[in-house]
Amino acid sequence: MAAMKPRTGDGPMEAEREGRVIVLRVPLEGGGRLVVSINDDEATEMRDVLTRVVG
């Protein structure tokens, strides 16, 4: 039987290129991670949207 490990959201936000896509891993409150696979155009659009919000 595999060991049961608690899922935590602790840890850094990560982004890395895997082939033709960028994989973004975001820690979540309550544990686990949101994993999103986006292409270059989507990453550029995300950057622009976040820049408008953050400044």
HTML snippet that shows the backbone in 3Dmol.js (N, CA, C, O; Angstrom):
<script src="https://3Dmol.org/build/3Dmol-min.js"></script>
<div id="view" style="width:600px;height:400px;position:relative"></div>
<script>
const pdb = `
ATOM      1  N   MET A   1       0.842  -1.171   0.000  1.00  0.00           N
ATOM      2  CA  MET A   1       0.000   0.000   0.000  1.00  0.00           C
ATOM      3  C   MET A   1       0.893   1.241   0.000  1.00  0.00           C
ATOM      4  O   MET A   1       1.892   1.304   0.716  1.00  0.00           O
ATOM      5  N   ALA A   2       0.519   2.214  -0.805  1.00  0.00           N
ATOM      6  CA  ALA A   2       1.307   3.441  -0.897  1.00  0.00           C
ATOM      7  C   ALA A   2       1.097   4.291   0.349  1.00  0.00           C
ATOM      8  O   ALA A   2       0.025   4.282   0.955  1.00  0.00           O
ATOM      9  N   ALA A   3       2.129   5.014   0.712  1.00  0.00           N
ATOM     10  CA  ALA A   3       2.043   5.913   1.873  1.00  0.00           C
ATOM     11  C   ALA A   3       1.122   7.079   1.542  1.00  0.00           C
ATOM     12  O   ALA A   3       1.163   7.621   0.437  1.00  0.00           O
ATOM     13  N   MET A   4       0.308   7.454   2.488  1.00  0.00           N
ATOM     14  CA  MET A   4      -0.586   8.598   2.301  1.00  0.00           C
ATOM     15  C   MET A   4       0.145   9.860   2.741  1.00  0.00           C
ATOM     16  O   MET A   4       0.552   9.981   3.897  1.00  0.00           O
ATOM     17  N   LYS A   5       0.307  10.785   1.825  1.00  0.00           N
ATOM     18  CA  LYS A   5       0.975  12.038   2.128  1.00  0.00           C
ATOM     19  C   LYS A   5      -0.047  13.163   2.054  1.00  0.00           C
ATOM     20  O   LYS A   5      -0.853  13.202   1.125  1.00  0.00           O
ATOM     21  N   PRO A   6      -0.028  14.069   3.008  1.00  0.00           N
ATOM     22  CA  PRO A   6      -0.981  15.182   2.928  1.00  0.00           C
ATOM     23  C   PRO A   6      -0.644  16.088   1.756  1.00  0.00           C
ATOM     24  O   PRO A   6       0.528  16.343   1.476  1.00  0.00           O
ATOM     25  N   ARG A   7      -1.667  16.568   1.078  1.00  0.00           N
ATOM     26  CA  ARG A   7      -1.453  17.508  -0.019  1.00  0.00           C
ATOM     27  C   ARG A   7      -1.464  18.904   0.557  1.00  0.00           C
ATOM     28  O   ARG A   7      -2.416  19.302   1.229  1.00  0.00           O
ATOM     29  N   THR A   8      -0.417  19.642   0.295  1.00  0.00           N
ATOM     30  CA  THR A   8      -0.366  21.019   0.778  1.00  0.00           C
ATOM     31  C   THR A   8      -0.144  21.946  -0.400  1.00  0.00           C
ATOM     32  O   THR A   8       0.418  21.551  -1.421  1.00  0.00           O
ATOM     33  N   GLY A   9      -0.581  23.156  -0.249  1.00  0.00           N
ATOM     34  CA  GLY A   9      -0.363  24.167  -1.277  1.00  0.00           C
ATOM     35  C   GLY A   9       0.965  24.864  -1.102  1.00  0.00           C
ATOM     36  O   GLY A   9       1.312  25.754  -1.879  1.00  0.00           O
ATOM     37  N   ASP A  10       1.715  24.463  -0.078  1.00  0.00           N
ATOM     38  CA  ASP A  10       3.002  25.098   0.169  1.00  0.00           C
ATOM     39  C   ASP A  10       3.941  24.851  -1.004  1.00  0.00           C
ATOM     40  O   ASP A  10       3.911  23.800  -1.644  1.00  0.00           O
ATOM     41  N   GLY A  11       4.749  25.822  -1.257  1.00  0.00           N
ATOM     42  CA  GLY A  11       5.733  25.690  -2.325  1.00  0.00           C
ATOM     43  C   GLY A  11       5.572  26.838  -3.304  1.00  0.00           C
ATOM     44  O   GLY A  11       4.584  27.572  -3.268  1.00  0.00           O
ATOM     45  N   PRO A  12       6.536  26.979  -4.160  1.00  0.00           N
ATOM     46  CA  PRO A  12       6.525  28.108  -5.084  1.00  0.00           C
ATOM     47  C   PRO A  12       5.598  27.879  -6.276  1.00  0.00           C
ATOM     48  O   PRO A  12       5.258  26.747  -6.621  1.00  0.00           O
ATOM     49  N   MET A  13       5.207  28.979  -6.881  1.00  0.00           N
ATOM     50  CA  MET A  13       4.533  28.897  -8.168  1.00  0.00           C
ATOM     51  C   MET A  13       5.610  28.535  -9.183  1.00  0.00           C
ATOM     52  O   MET A  13       6.720  29.063  -9.128  1.00  0.00           O
ATOM     53  N   GLU A  14       5.292  27.650 -10.096  1.00  0.00           N
ATOM     54  CA  GLU A  14       6.281  27.195 -11.067  1.00  0.00           C
ATOM     55  C   GLU A  14       5.740  27.308 -12.480  1.00  0.00           C
ATOM     56  O   GLU A  14       4.542  27.149 -12.713  1.00  0.00           O
ATOM     57  N   ALA A  15       6.624  27.581 -13.412  1.00  0.00           N
ATOM     58  CA  ALA A  15       6.292  27.565 -14.834  1.00  0.00           C
ATOM     59  C   ALA A  15       7.492  26.996 -15.561  1.00  0.00           C
ATOM     60  O   ALA A  15       8.630  27.407 -15.334  1.00  0.00           O
ATOM     61  N   GLU A  16       7.221  26.038 -16.445  1.00  0.00           N
ATOM     62  CA  GLU A  16       8.316  25.469 -17.235  1.00  0.00           C
ATOM     63  C   GLU A  16       7.810  25.061 -18.601  1.00  0.00           C
ATOM     64  O   GLU A  16       6.643  24.709 -18.778  1.00  0.00           O
ATOM     65  N   ARG A  17       8.705  25.117 -19.550  1.00  0.00           N
ATOM     66  CA  ARG A  17       8.362  24.734 -20.919  1.00  0.00           C
ATOM     67  C   ARG A  17       8.502  23.221 -21.049  1.00  0.00           C
ATOM     68  O   ARG A  17       9.516  22.633 -20.673  1.00  0.00           O
ATOM     69  N   GLU A  18       7.462  22.619 -21.590  1.00  0.00           N
ATOM     70  CA  GLU A  18       7.484  21.181 -21.878  1.00  0.00           C
ATOM     71  C   GLU A  18       7.077  21.011 -23.328  1.00  0.00           C
ATOM     72  O   GLU A  18       5.893  20.956 -23.658  1.00  0.00           O
ATOM     73  N   GLY A  19       8.071  20.929 -24.177  1.00  0.00           N
ATOM     74  CA  GLY A  19       7.786  20.829 -25.612  1.00  0.00           C
ATOM     75  C   GLY A  19       7.270  22.148 -26.136  1.00  0.00           C
ATOM     76  O   GLY A  19       7.941  23.175 -26.025  1.00  0.00           O
ATOM     77  N   ARG A  20       6.060  22.122 -26.716  1.00  0.00           N
ATOM     78  CA  ARG A  20       5.492  23.326 -27.322  1.00  0.00           C
ATOM     79  C   ARG A  20       4.565  24.093 -26.386  1.00  0.00           C
ATOM     80  O   ARG A  20       3.989  25.105 -26.787  1.00  0.00           O
ATOM     81  N   VAL A  21       4.410  23.632 -25.153  1.00  0.00           N
ATOM     82  CA  VAL A  21       3.511  24.305 -24.210  1.00  0.00           C
ATOM     83  C   VAL A  21       4.265  24.727 -22.961  1.00  0.00           C
ATOM     84  O   VAL A  21       5.373  24.259 -22.699  1.00  0.00           O
ATOM     85  N   ILE A  22       3.653  25.614 -22.201  1.00  0.00           N
ATOM     86  CA  ILE A  22       4.165  26.048 -20.901  1.00  0.00           C
ATOM     87  C   ILE A  22       3.238  25.457 -19.852  1.00  0.00           C
ATOM     88  O   ILE A  22       2.019  25.606 -19.940  1.00  0.00           O
ATOM     89  N   VAL A  23       3.808  24.792 -18.866  1.00  0.00           N
ATOM     90  CA  VAL A  23       3.026  24.206 -17.790  1.00  0.00           C
ATOM     91  C   VAL A  23       3.207  25.081 -16.556  1.00  0.00           C
ATOM     92  O   VAL A  23       4.324  25.286 -16.080  1.00  0.00           O
ATOM     93  N   LEU A  24       2.088  25.591 -16.047  1.00  0.00           N
ATOM     94  CA  LEU A  24       2.070  26.471 -14.887  1.00  0.00           C
ATOM     95  C   LEU A  24       1.462  25.708 -13.723  1.00  0.00           C
ATOM     96  O   LEU A  24       0.374  25.145 -13.845  1.00  0.00           O
ATOM     97  N   ARG A  25       2.166  25.688 -12.585  1.00  0.00           N
ATOM     98  CA  ARG A  25       1.676  25.021 -11.375  1.00  0.00           C
ATOM     99  C   ARG A  25       1.520  26.065 -10.278  1.00  0.00           C
ATOM    100  O   ARG A  25       2.485  26.717  -9.881  1.00  0.00           O
ATOM    101  N   VAL A  26       0.283  26.213  -9.792  1.00  0.00           N
ATOM    102  CA  VAL A  26      -0.039  27.229  -8.796  1.00  0.00           C
ATOM    103  C   VAL A  26      -0.534  26.536  -7.530  1.00  0.00           C
ATOM    104  O   VAL A  26      -1.514  25.793  -7.585  1.00  0.00           O
ATOM    105  N   PRO A  27       0.132  26.766  -6.374  1.00  0.00           N
ATOM    106  CA  PRO A  27      -0.351  26.192  -5.125  1.00  0.00           C
ATOM    107  C   PRO A  27      -1.704  26.787  -4.748  1.00  0.00           C
ATOM    108  O   PRO A  27      -1.941  27.976  -4.960  1.00  0.00           O
ATOM    109  N   LEU A  28      -2.590  25.968  -4.192  1.00  0.00           N
ATOM    110  CA  LEU A  28      -3.934  26.406  -3.814  1.00  0.00           C
ATOM    111  C   LEU A  28      -4.123  26.364  -2.311  1.00  0.00           C
ATOM    112  O   LEU A  28      -3.522  25.539  -1.624  1.00  0.00           O
ATOM    113  N   GLU A  29      -4.959  27.256  -1.803  1.00  0.00           N
ATOM    114  CA  GLU A  29      -5.332  27.199  -0.395  1.00  0.00           C
ATOM    115  C   GLU A  29      -6.093  25.899  -0.169  1.00  0.00           C
ATOM    116  O   GLU A  29      -6.902  25.491  -1.002  1.00  0.00           O
ATOM    117  N   GLY A  30      -5.832  25.263   0.945  1.00  0.00           N
ATOM    118  CA  GLY A  30      -6.515  24.010   1.239  1.00  0.00           C
ATOM    119  C   GLY A  30      -5.794  22.803   0.683  1.00  0.00           C
ATOM    120  O   GLY A  30      -6.212  21.669   0.918  1.00  0.00           O
ATOM    121  N   GLY A  31      -4.715  23.029  -0.055  1.00  0.00           N
ATOM    122  CA  GLY A  31      -3.916  21.928  -0.562  1.00  0.00           C
ATOM    123  C   GLY A  31      -4.074  21.699  -2.046  1.00  0.00           C
ATOM    124  O   GLY A  31      -5.047  22.129  -2.665  1.00  0.00           O
ATOM    125  N   GLY A  32      -3.114  21.025  -2.589  1.00  0.00           N
ATOM    126  CA  GLY A  32      -3.124  20.710  -4.010  1.00  0.00           C
ATOM    127  C   GLY A  32      -2.539  21.830  -4.851  1.00  0.00           C
ATOM    128  O   GLY A  32      -2.085  22.855  -4.342  1.00  0.00           O
ATOM    129  N   ARG A  33      -2.566  21.603  -6.131  1.00  0.00           N
ATOM    130  CA  ARG A  33      -2.036  22.568  -7.088  1.00  0.00           C
ATOM    131  C   ARG A  33      -2.948  22.643  -8.292  1.00  0.00           C
ATOM    132  O   ARG A  33      -3.528  21.644  -8.719  1.00  0.00           O
ATOM    133  N   LEU A  34      -3.064  23.832  -8.828  1.00  0.00           N
ATOM    134  CA  LEU A  34      -3.736  24.027 -10.096  1.00  0.00           C
ATOM    135  C   LEU A  34      -2.668  23.900 -11.162  1.00  0.00           C
ATOM    136  O   LEU A  34      -1.673  24.625 -11.131  1.00  0.00           O
ATOM    137  N   VAL A  35      -2.857  22.989 -12.105  1.00  0.00           N
ATOM    138  CA  VAL A  35      -1.887  22.792 -13.178  1.00  0.00           C
ATOM    139  C   VAL A  35      -2.560  23.184 -14.490  1.00  0.00           C
ATOM    140  O   VAL A  35      -3.600  22.637 -14.856  1.00  0.00           O
ATOM    141  N   VAL A  36      -1.944  24.149 -15.197  1.00  0.00           N
ATOM    142  CA  VAL A  36      -2.498  24.671 -16.434  1.00  0.00           C
ATOM    143  C   VAL A  36      -1.447  24.537 -17.527  1.00  0.00           C
ATOM    144  O   VAL A  36      -0.279  24.870 -17.327  1.00  0.00           O
ATOM    145  N   SER A  37      -1.873  24.050 -18.673  1.00  0.00           N
ATOM    146  CA  SER A  37      -1.000  23.945 -19.833  1.00  0.00           C
ATOM    147  C   SER A  37      -1.454  24.981 -20.854  1.00  0.00           C
ATOM    148  O   SER A  37      -2.596  24.945 -21.312  1.00  0.00           O
ATOM    149  N   ILE A  38      -0.555  25.913 -21.214  1.00  0.00           N
ATOM    150  CA  ILE A  38      -0.909  26.991 -22.136  1.00  0.00           C
ATOM    151  C   ILE A  38       0.152  27.120 -23.221  1.00  0.00           C
ATOM    152  O   ILE A  38       1.310  26.748 -23.030  1.00  0.00           O
ATOM    153  N   ASN A  39      -0.270  27.658 -24.364  1.00  0.00           N
ATOM    154  CA  ASN A  39       0.698  27.886 -25.437  1.00  0.00           C
ATOM    155  C   ASN A  39       1.262  29.304 -25.310  1.00  0.00           C
ATOM    156  O   ASN A  39       0.873  30.048 -24.410  1.00  0.00           O
ATOM    157  N   ASP A  40       2.167  29.675 -26.198  1.00  0.00           N
ATOM    158  CA  ASP A  40       2.834  30.974 -26.109  1.00  0.00           C
ATOM    159  C   ASP A  40       1.854  32.135 -26.227  1.00  0.00           C
ATOM    160  O   ASP A  40       1.986  33.125 -25.507  1.00  0.00           O
ATOM    161  N   ASP A  41       0.869  32.032 -27.125  1.00  0.00           N
ATOM    162  CA  ASP A  41      -0.101  33.119 -27.295  1.00  0.00           C
ATOM    163  C   ASP A  41      -0.935  33.300 -26.030  1.00  0.00           C
ATOM    164  O   ASP A  41      -1.192  34.429 -25.613  1.00  0.00           O
ATOM    165  N   GLU A  42      -1.354  32.208 -25.425  1.00  0.00           N
ATOM    166  CA  GLU A  42      -2.135  32.286 -24.193  1.00  0.00           C
ATOM    167  C   GLU A  42      -1.296  32.846 -23.045  1.00  0.00           C
ATOM    168  O   GLU A  42      -1.808  33.598 -22.215  1.00  0.00           O
ATOM    169  N   ALA A  43      -0.020  32.489 -22.991  1.00  0.00           N
ATOM    170  CA  ALA A  43       0.868  33.015 -21.953  1.00  0.00           C
ATOM    171  C   ALA A  43       1.051  34.522 -22.113  1.00  0.00           C
ATOM    172  O   ALA A  43       1.076  35.254 -21.123  1.00  0.00           O
ATOM    173  N   THR A  44       1.178  34.982 -23.337  1.00  0.00           N
ATOM    174  CA  THR A  44       1.314  36.423 -23.596  1.00  0.00           C
ATOM    175  C   THR A  44       0.048  37.155 -23.179  1.00  0.00           C
ATOM    176  O   THR A  44       0.121  38.222 -22.568  1.00  0.00           O
ATOM    177  N   GLU A  45      -1.114  36.591 -23.504  1.00  0.00           N
ATOM    178  CA  GLU A  45      -2.376  37.217 -23.115  1.00  0.00           C
ATOM    179  C   GLU A  45      -2.515  37.247 -21.590  1.00  0.00           C
ATOM    180  O   GLU A  45      -2.974  38.241 -21.028  1.00  0.00           O
ATOM    181  N   MET A  46      -2.119  36.157 -20.919  1.00  0.00           N
ATOM    182  CA  MET A  46      -2.181  36.111 -19.462  1.00  0.00           C
ATOM    183  C   MET A  46      -1.274  37.178 -18.861  1.00  0.00           C
ATOM    184  O   MET A  46      -1.666  37.864 -17.917  1.00  0.00           O
ATOM    185  N   ARG A  47      -0.067  37.324 -19.398  1.00  0.00           N
ATOM    186  CA  ARG A  47       0.860  38.352 -18.917  1.00  0.00           C
ATOM    187  C   ARG A  47       0.240  39.741 -19.039  1.00  0.00           C
ATOM    188  O   ARG A  47       0.314  40.543 -18.109  1.00  0.00           O
ATOM    189  N   ASP A  48      -0.371  40.022 -20.188  1.00  0.00           N
ATOM    190  CA  ASP A  48      -0.962  41.338 -20.416  1.00  0.00           C
ATOM    191  C   ASP A  48      -2.109  41.618 -19.450  1.00  0.00           C
ATOM    192  O   ASP A  48      -2.222  42.724 -18.922  1.00  0.00           O
ATOM    193  N   VAL A  49      -2.959  40.620 -19.220  1.00  0.00           N
ATOM    194  CA  VAL A  49      -4.092  40.784 -18.299  1.00  0.00           C
ATOM    195  C   VAL A  49      -3.587  41.014 -16.878  1.00  0.00           C
ATOM    196  O   VAL A  49      -4.080  41.903 -16.184  1.00  0.00           O
ATOM    197  N   LEU A  50      -2.617  40.228 -16.441  1.00  0.00           N
ATOM    198  CA  LEU A  50      -2.089  40.394 -15.087  1.00  0.00           C
ATOM    199  C   LEU A  50      -1.366  41.723 -14.910  1.00  0.00           C
ATOM    200  O   LEU A  50      -1.441  42.331 -13.842  1.00  0.00           O
ATOM    201  N   THR A  51      -0.674  42.175 -15.936  1.00  0.00           N
ATOM    202  CA  THR A  51       0.020  43.465 -15.879  1.00  0.00           C
ATOM    203  C   THR A  51      -0.966  44.604 -15.694  1.00  0.00           C
ATOM    204  O   THR A  51      -0.685  45.556 -14.965  1.00  0.00           O
ATOM    205  N   ARG A  52      -2.124  44.515 -16.350  1.00  0.00           N
ATOM    206  CA  ARG A  52      -3.133  45.562 -16.188  1.00  0.00           C
ATOM    207  C   ARG A  52      -3.669  45.592 -14.758  1.00  0.00           C
ATOM    208  O   ARG A  52      -3.973  46.663 -14.234  1.00  0.00           O
ATOM    209  N   VAL A  53      -3.784  44.439 -14.131  1.00  0.00           N
ATOM    210  CA  VAL A  53      -4.323  44.374 -12.778  1.00  0.00           C
ATOM    211  C   VAL A  53      -3.286  44.810 -11.748  1.00  0.00           C
ATOM    212  O   VAL A  53      -3.596  45.573 -10.833  1.00  0.00           O
ATOM    213  N   VAL A  54      -2.068  44.329 -11.899  1.00  0.00           N
ATOM    214  CA  VAL A  54      -1.012  44.591 -10.927  1.00  0.00           C
ATOM    215  C   VAL A  54      -0.395  45.972 -11.149  1.00  0.00           C
ATOM    216  O   VAL A  54      -0.042  46.669 -10.198  1.00  0.00           O
ATOM    217  N   GLY A  55      -0.276  46.341 -12.389  1.00  0.00           N
ATOM    218  CA  GLY A  55       0.286  47.668 -12.690  1.00  0.00           C
ATOM    219  C   GLY A  55       1.687  47.648 -13.134  1.00  0.00           C
ATOM    220  O   GLY A  55       2.261  48.700 -13.414  1.00  0.00           O
TER     221      GLY A  55
END
`;
const viewer = $3Dmol.createViewer("view");
viewer.addModel(pdb, "pdb");
viewer.setStyle({}, {cartoon: {color: "spectrum"}});
viewer.zoomTo();
viewer.render();
</script>
